[in-house]
Amino acid sequence: MIRILLLFLILLPISINAQDLVFAEDSEWEVISDGHQFAEGMAWDKEGHFYFTDVPRNLLYKVDKDTGEKTLIDGATGRANGIAFGPDGRLYGCSSGDKAINAWDPKTWEKTAINTGTQSNDIAILNDGTIFYTDPNSKLVWRLAAGSFERNLAATLPWKPNGIALSLDQKTLLVAEFDSDTVHGFSIGENSRLTGTSFPAYKLGMTSESLTRLDGMVVLADGRLLSGTALGTQIVPPVHASAASGPIIIIPSPDGRPRCNYARISPDNQWMYTAYRDDLLRRRLVEGFGQP
């Protein structure tokens, strides 16, 4: 790993000293939850409570924003992976084991399959309720229409898609090519359908074996991308950004943990959350991090 990072320092404008650029002075990583088989998807509700999944154990958890108490919401998620709240307040998840997109009612936590028949990995939801999700094994991106959840094919790809996100203006769907350094952009038309061909939106650092493992990601308020990768957590500017947008920042997974599966910023912009195989961590951010 050290040899790989040294190679990056020679070839790319990368900073690995994230302490001053990203994290608050004297901050340390804090364990939110551990003892998992594969911690994954993250989401926050309107009250600020935190949710995540343990994919192989079929578990969905809620962590109280005030007490930090962890509650099991569902112990039979159908291998739920990526999750996201929709504009209707329900929590939607990619339950690939059920071959379904499931929705949980936050009042009762009753689960409903809104569409079935495909595998899925990660999910993004427009403000109008349109859902996009990735299907890595089939190399597809699917779209569920707002309200009816009727499924149609959004994109057929020559590569394996994984993480998925939306641009800040919701005019671009971002799809991570799992085994490369590229996050692709797809324009979203007025009818909430993808239009035209894809384009490279973000380029990330990758290992010498070209195994980037691009995973759960989100666009920051300043337009940079935060993503979980094989090298840890990366923060990168858009492909066509000016040099003033800053360097690629690589934050290695703490204490020898394996690749980062998912990365998010808390709604109050105070914490970076990261998910690994066995646990989830958070660390306090420097004031104003990610702001334009």
C-alpha positions as semicolon CSV with decimal commas, in nm:
position;residue;x (nm);y (nm);z (nm)
1;M;0,000;0,000;0,000
2;I;0,285;0,244;0,082
3;R;0,444;0,183;-0,259
4;I;0,108;0,247;-0,428
5;L;0,057;0,580;-0,247
6;L;0,411;0,691;-0,331
7;L;0,340;0,620;-0,696
8;F;0,028;0,840;-0,675
9;L;0,231;1,124;-0,524
10;I;0,460;1,115;-0,828
11;L;0,190;1,091;-1,094
12;L;-0,106;1,284;-0,954
13;P;-0,174;1,603;-0,755
14;I;-0,287;1,403;-0,451
15;S;-0,280;1,498;-0,086
16;I;-0,290;1,224;0,178
17;N;-0,253;1,468;0,470
18;A;-0,626;1,496;0,527
19;Q;-0,593;1,623;0,883
20;D;-0,577;1,991;0,785
21;L;-0,794;1,963;0,473
22;V;-1,077;1,744;0,599
23;F;-1,081;1,666;0,971
24;A;-1,105;1,886;1,276
25;E;-0,790;1,933;1,483
26;D;-0,730;1,650;1,730
27;S;-1,027;1,453;1,594
28;E;-1,012;1,075;1,588
29;W;-1,214;0,799;1,426
30;E;-1,506;0,682;1,641
31;V;-1,669;0,340;1,609
32;I;-2,046;0,368;1,555
33;S;-2,114;-0,004;1,528
34;D;-1,899;-0,316;1,494
35;G;-1,923;-0,693;1,476
36;H;-2,072;-0,694;1,126
37;Q;-2,017;-0,922;0,829
38;F;-2,039;-0,643;0,568
39;A;-2,158;-0,298;0,676
40;E;-2,303;-0,099;0,390
41;G;-2,567;0,153;0,277
42;M;-2,623;0,470;0,481
43;A;-2,913;0,715;0,515
44;W;-3,053;0,978;0,751
45;D;-3,419;1,058;0,814
46;K;-3,558;1,413;0,849
47;E;-3,501;1,404;1,225
48;G;-3,134;1,322;1,178
49;H;-3,140;0,956;1,286
50;F;-2,889;0,735;1,105
51;Y;-2,960;0,405;0,925
52;F;-2,733;0,138;0,776
53;T;-2,737;-0,223;0,658
54;D;-2,538;-0,541;0,720
55;V;-2,582;-0,708;0,383
56;P;-2,509;-1,083;0,437
57;R;-2,678;-1,087;0,777
58;N;-2,998;-0,933;0,632
59;L;-3,004;-0,657;0,894
60;L;-3,124;-0,294;0,892
61;Y;-3,032;-0,071;1,187
62;K;-3,130;0,271;1,319
63;V;-2,890;0,476;1,534
64;D;-3,049;0,748;1,750
65;K;-2,903;1,092;1,675
66;D;-2,900;1,197;2,043
67;T;-2,815;0,882;2,237
68;G;-2,628;0,677;1,978
69;E;-2,847;0,381;2,071
70;K;-2,866;0,120;1,795
71;T;-3,199;-0,048;1,717
72;L;-3,263;-0,339;1,482
73;I;-3,535;-0,232;1,239
74;D;-3,553;-0,542;1,022
75;G;-3,380;-0,878;1,061
76;A;-3,490;-1,015;0,723
77;T;-3,407;-0,744;0,471
78;G;-3,345;-0,972;0,173
79;R;-2,975;-0,877;0,176
80;A;-3,052;-0,505;0,160
81;N;-2,753;-0,306;0,043
82;G;-2,786;0,059;-0,063
83;I;-3,069;0,253;0,104
84;A;-3,221;0,600;0,059
85;F;-3,520;0,794;0,186
86;G;-3,776;0,899;-0,074
87;P;-3,980;1,221;-0,081
88;D;-4,273;1,024;0,069
89;G;-4,068;0,960;0,383
90;R;-4,027;0,588;0,325
91;L;-3,689;0,419;0,333
92;Y;-3,610;0,236;0,008
93;G;-3,350;-0,037;-0,025
94;C;-3,182;-0,267;-0,276
95;S;-3,280;-0,614;-0,149
96;S;-3,096;-0,825;-0,403
97;G;-3,159;-1,148;-0,213
98;D;-3,533;-1,091;-0,260
99;K;-3,479;-0,966;-0,615
100;A;-3,678;-0,666;-0,501
101;I;-3,667;-0,297;-0,424
102;N;-3,822;-0,278;-0,080
103;A;-3,975;0,018;0,102
104;W;-4,006;0,048;0,481
105;D;-4,276;0,260;0,644
106;P;-4,101;0,463;0,921
107;K;-4,418;0,462;1,134
108;T;-4,447;0,083;1,155
109;W;-4,134;-0,039;0,976
110;E;-4,356;-0,264;0,771
111;K;-4,175;-0,368;0,454
112;T;-4,331;-0,363;0,107
113;A;-4,177;-0,484;-0,219
114;I;-4,250;-0,203;-0,467
115;N;-4,088;-0,384;-0,761
116;T;-3,950;-0,735;-0,808
117;G;-3,756;-0,938;-1,062
118;T;-3,404;-0,792;-1,067
119;Q;-3,094;-0,786;-0,855
120;S;-2,970;-0,453;-0,724
121;N;-2,684;-0,288;-0,539
122;D;-2,719;0,086;-0,481
123;I;-3,001;0,339;-0,514
124;A;-3,063;0,707;-0,588
125;I;-3,399;0,885;-0,567
126;L;-3,501;1,210;-0,735
127;N;-3,710;1,470;-0,556
128;D;-4,007;1,370;-0,772
129;G;-3,984;1,009;-0,647
130;T;-3,819;0,854;-0,953
131;I;-3,580;0,575;-0,848
132;F;-3,261;0,466;-1,020
133;Y;-3,061;0,164;-0,908
134;T;-2,761;-0,038;-1,023
135;D;-2,761;-0,407;-1,117
136;P;-2,389;-0,501;-1,131
137;N;-2,424;-0,866;-1,235
138;S;-2,631;-0,773;-1,540
139;K;-2,436;-0,449;-1,605
140;L;-2,757;-0,249;-1,604
141;V;-2,909;0,061;-1,447
142;W;-3,285;0,043;-1,386
143;R;-3,544;0,317;-1,344
144;L;-3,867;0,298;-1,143
145;A;-4,127;0,557;-1,235
146;A;-4,244;0,790;-0,958
147;G;-4,568;0,673;-0,799
148;S;-4,632;0,362;-1,006
149;F;-4,280;0,216;-0,965
150;E;-4,308;0,072;-1,314
151;R;-3,965;-0,054;-1,414
152;N;-3,783;0,026;-1,735
153;L;-3,423;-0,006;-1,845
154;A;-3,229;0,317;-1,794
155;A;-2,885;0,213;-1,923
156;T;-2,708;-0,096;-2,061
157;L;-2,336;-0,081;-1,986
158;P;-2,016;-0,257;-2,100
159;W;-1,886;-0,242;-1,741
160;K;-2,005;-0,334;-1,392
161;P;-2,191;-0,047;-1,220
162;N;-2,189;-0,014;-0,843
163;G;-2,230;0,310;-0,647
164;I;-2,489;0,557;-0,772
165;A;-2,558;0,921;-0,685
166;L;-2,713;1,243;-0,812
167;S;-2,560;1,578;-0,896
168;L;-2,661;1,867;-0,672
169;D;-2,910;2,000;-0,930
170;Q;-3,042;1,646;-0,995
171;K;-2,978;1,687;-1,367
172;T;-2,706;1,420;-1,377
173;L;-2,710;1,060;-1,262
174;L;-2,365;0,946;-1,149
175;V;-2,275;0,578;-1,180
176;A;-1,947;0,429;-1,053
177;E;-1,761;0,183;-1,275
178;F;-1,660;-0,062;-1,003
179;D;-1,332;-0,188;-1,148
180;S;-1,198;0,136;-1,294
181;D;-1,113;0,491;-1,190
182;T;-1,421;0,649;-1,349
183;V;-1,758;0,772;-1,229
184;H;-1,978;0,823;-1,534
185;G;-2,241;1,093;-1,574
186;F;-2,579;1,046;-1,745
187;S;-2,794;1,350;-1,822
188;I;-3,147;1,341;-1,677
189;G;-3,419;1,493;-1,896
190;E;-3,731;1,677;-1,792
191;N;-3,927;1,350;-1,783
192;S;-3,676;1,207;-1,531
193;R;-3,532;0,974;-1,793
194;L;-3,169;0,944;-1,899
195;T;-3,082;1,119;-2,224
196;G;-2,783;1,092;-2,456
197;T;-2,459;0,907;-2,395
198;S;-2,257;0,896;-2,076
199;F;-1,949;1,105;-2,006
200;P;-1,662;1,081;-1,753
201;A;-1,769;1,298;-1,458
202;Y;-1,504;1,210;-1,196
203;K;-1,166;1,034;-1,206
204;L;-1,034;0,871;-0,889
205;G;-0,699;0,731;-0,779
206;M;-0,656;0,357;-0,824
207;T;-0,418;0,078;-0,725
208;S;-0,141;-0,053;-0,949
209;E;-0,367;-0,352;-1,023
210;S;-0,635;-0,107;-1,149
211;L;-0,880;-0,238;-0,889
212;T;-1,046;0,078;-0,765
213;R;-1,362;-0,084;-0,627
214;L;-1,565;0,237;-0,655
215;D;-1,860;0,205;-0,419
216;G;-2,104;0,417;-0,215
217;M;-2,060;0,786;-0,298
218;V;-2,216;1,131;-0,267
219;V;-2,160;1,475;-0,418
220;L;-2,052;1,742;-0,171
221;A;-2,193;2,094;-0,166
222;D;-1,881;2,226;-0,343
223;G;-1,923;1,977;-0,630
224;R;-1,650;1,734;-0,529
225;L;-1,725;1,364;-0,497
226;L;-1,683;1,162;-0,177
227;S;-1,649;0,790;-0,248
228;G;-1,558;0,464;-0,080
229;T;-1,281;0,282;-0,273
230;A;-1,015;0,012;-0,251
231;L;-0,765;0,275;-0,133
232;G;-0,998;0,402;0,137
233;T;-1,213;0,715;0,117
234;Q;-1,146;0,953;-0,172
235;I;-1,249;1,313;-0,232
236;V;-1,211;1,425;-0,594
237;P;-1,305;1,729;-0,805
238;P;-1,509;1,697;-1,126
239;V;-1,316;1,602;-1,439
240;H;-1,350;1,946;-1,597
241;A;-1,295;2,147;-1,278
242;S;-1,023;2,408;-1,259
243;A;-0,705;2,351;-1,060
244;A;-0,854;2,574;-0,790
245;S;-1,097;2,291;-0,707
246;G;-0,810;2,121;-0,526
247;P;-0,625;1,788;-0,542
248;I;-0,750;1,433;-0,511
249;I;-0,752;1,346;-0,141
250;I;-0,707;0,985;-0,036
251;I;-0,788;0,892;0,323
252;P;-0,657;0,538;0,385
253;S;-0,888;0,301;0,570
254;P;-0,795;0,335;0,940
255;D;-0,577;0,075;1,115
256;G;-0,546;-0,158;0,819
257;R;-0,916;-0,203;0,755
258;P;-1,011;-0,333;0,409
259;R;-1,161;-0,114;0,141
260;C;-1,419;0,148;0,229
261;N;-1,762;0,029;0,113
262;Y;-1,959;0,348;0,160
263;A;-1,898;0,711;0,257
264;R;-2,135;0,988;0,358
265;I;-2,142;1,327;0,531
266;S;-2,393;1,379;0,812
267;P;-2,680;1,624;0,742
268;D;-2,532;1,878;0,987
269;N;-2,201;1,865;0,795
270;Q;-2,017;1,784;1,116
271;W;-1,911;1,422;1,055
272;M;-1,774;1,193;0,786
273;Y;-1,922;0,842;0,808
274;T;-1,744;0,544;0,650
275;A;-1,841;0,176;0,628
276;Y;-1,606;-0,122;0,615
277;R;-1,650;-0,498;0,624
278;D;-1,668;-0,529;1,002
279;D;-1,769;-0,187;1,129
280;L;-1,878;0,173;1,069
281;L;-1,677;0,476;1,178
282;R;-1,721;0,849;1,191
283;R;-1,483;1,142;1,236
284;R;-1,545;1,510;1,301
285;L;-1,485;1,740;1,005
286;V;-1,307;2,071;0,990
287;E;-1,553;2,361;0,999
288;G;-1,691;2,444;0,656
289;F;-1,574;2,121;0,496
290;G;-1,716;2,065;0,148
291;Q;-1,886;2,404;0,130
292;P;-1,853;2,613;-0,187
